[in-house]
Amino acid sequence: MASIVRKIVSTAAAPKAVGPYSQAVIAGDTMYLSGMIGFIPTSMEIISGGAAAEADQALKNIGEVLKAAGISYSNVVKTTVLLADINDYAAVNEIYSKYFNEAKPARAAYQVAALPKGAKVEIEAIAIVGKIVEAQL
């Protein structure tokens, strides 16, 4: 059986984990990013301004973790968006499309009963570590 290399990714440029988990884990060539909420990394407070502002901050935080691994948003192949209120779906989509405008990852979005720290949005992601070559089917 082949060995798979596992690396923990951590950066001070993104919010520190508030529980027993890593910001991200790379296993082989796949990076699994923990759910990010709209924490401002320096204060660990949720950004004000509602779901759109929280989505923007969460995606910035994701970008910092991607950068720490030497990759970018274009390496993201799947996201999950958790919303405290599904009525925020359109506002979050508007922000989301600024980060994923060309290489759009697969995505699921759900309304949930509650999110940590009273957040309105949480986003998790899966990315490929390495060069991605786009192809048409």
PyMOL commands that set and color helices and strands:
alter all, ss='L'
color gray80, all
select helices_A, chain A and resi 51-68+73-75+86-99+116-118
alter helices_A, ss='H'
color red, helices_A
select strands_A, chain A and resi 6-9+24-27+30-37+39-40+45-46+76-83+106-111+121-128
alter strands_A, ss='S'
color yellow, strands_A
deselect
rebuild
show_as cartoon
